[in-house]
Amino acid sequence: MFRMRTLAGAAIVATVIAGPLTGPAEAQKYEWKLTSYVPAKGGTWNNYMQRFIDAAHLFTGGQVKIKGFSVGVLAGPFDGWDAVRKGTADICYCYAGFAVNKDPANGILAGMVGGMPMEQFIHWIVADDGEKLAVDFRQKTQELHVLPTGFGSTEIFLHSHRKVEKIADLKGMKIRTAGAWVDILKKVGASATMLSPTDIYTALERRVIDATEFVTPSTNIKLGFHKVAKYIIVPGIHSPAHFNEVVFRAEDWKALPETLQKQLRAAALHAGMQTALHVGVADLDAMETLMKGRNEWATLDAKAQQTIEDLGRAWSKEQAEKQTAKGNPWMARISGSYWGFYDRWKKYGVYRHN
């Protein structure tokens, strides 16, 4: 359960004996432990987790104080949801792509292969059905509550020891990735593996893997993938956009005052947009540096890009059918809303200048 700090003990006793204080009562103070999937104080932490921690403090007027812990201290990179359920952590900053093996609906919430770029994705999450579906999904299946935050744009497709331009080039490669892309890579003959973010560089350097995707250029350049892999492959159609979750136990969330709930949701959305915008600008700087470097660049051809989008849609349909047959409606509901919104945007968004 959340730890709460109220008035000093003596003041509480005085209030009980003498009655209410003449001034307004001091609001409860909340001190929470946050678990993450990356080390504290690194580039990803500062761009994602720290922005939420700071926003929560600001938007609640200091009523909420969050202490963030590096991956592995309270929970592993894939175990944040369970840590919150067990009470090991009060909240987690989680990425749904790490939980696709538990429910494929997480693959949609992570930002789908061949799916919506960031502008469309944020519209779906914040103003359409995305957030509500995510909240209902976590509450009904895990007794958790979700706040969307940490929005991010398109990733680099691969830092690779091998040149990739066509789908056939992926055959036989061992690639670090996460989310639905794990399953889809297998369909094109690649071997996909999930690694903790802290293990990627060493695996790439030692050629335990042939290639990796991780996040956007500004994070990847700090991690140095370009120093150990010759090729940089674009565009990142495997992950056109993503978002993260701040996750509470549902019972703890419901116990919070309504005003505090609204402040925290606003803080999460504010931090998420700040992440998206600041990372976007930093990505331009990173790309300028990378393109002046010694790496060789390769671009997926149009046929490969269309194939990947088709595979993403096919995976979504296949998983929805499988889960529905098992009595699990969430994949069908979430993927149907996601792809339906994207198709609607494509059809009626023709007035937009892209």
ZIZIGI-V727156 format. One line per field, one symbol per residue. ss: DSSP state (A for helix, B for strand, O for the rest). phi: phi as a letter, one per 20 degrees, with the letter a starting at -180 (. if undefined). psi: psi as a letter, one per 30 degrees, with the letter a starting at -180 (. if undefined). A space follows every 50 residues. Layout:
BEGIN
ss=???
phi=???
psi=???
END
This chain:
BEGIN
ss=OOBBBOOOAAAAAAAAAAOOOOOOOOOOBBBBBBBOOOOOOOAAAAAAAA AAAAAAAAAOOOOBBBBBBOOOOOOOOOOAAAAAAAOOOOBBBBOAAAAO OOOOAAAAAOOOOOOOOAAAAAAAAAAOOAAAAAAAAAAAAAOBBBBBBB BBOOOOOBBBOOOOOOAAAAOOOBBBOOOOAAAAAAAOOOBBBOOOAAAA AAAAAOOOOOBBOOOOAAAAAAAOAAAAOOBBBBOOAAAOOBBBBBBBBA AAAAAOOAAAAAAAAAAAAAAAAAAAAAAAAAAAAAAAAAAOOOOBBBBO OAAAAAAAAAAAAAAAAAAAAAAAAOOOOAAAAAAAAAAAAAAAAAAAOO OOOO
phi=.fedddfggffffffffenfffefffffdddceddcdcffmeffgffdff ffgffffffemnfdcddecfgneeaffddffffffenfcfbcdddfffcf feafgfffffoegmdfffgfffgffeddegffffffffffeclccddfal fbefeffbececfcccgffefnedceabmffgfffffdneddcecfgfdf gffffemfceabdbcegfeffffngffdcfdcdceeffbfabbdceddfg ffffffggffgfffffffffffffggfffgfffffffffffeeefedcdf fgfffffffffffffffffffffffendeffffffffffffffffffdef ffed
psi=lkkkkalleeeeeeeeefaklelkkklkkkjkkkklglkkgaeeeefdee eeeeeeeefghgfkkkjkklkfefllfggeeeeeefgelelljljfffge fekfffeeffjkkgbkleeeeeeeeefbfeeeeeeeeeeeffhlkkkkah klaklkekkkfkkkflefffkfkjkkalaffeeeeefggljkkklkeffe eeeeeggelflkldblefeeeefgefffkekkklliffifllllkkklke eeeffkkeeeeeeeeeeeeeeeeeeeeeeeeeeeeeeeeeffaflkkkkk leeeeeeeeeeeeeeeeeeeeeeeffgjfeeeeeeeeeeeeeeeeeefgf fkj.
END
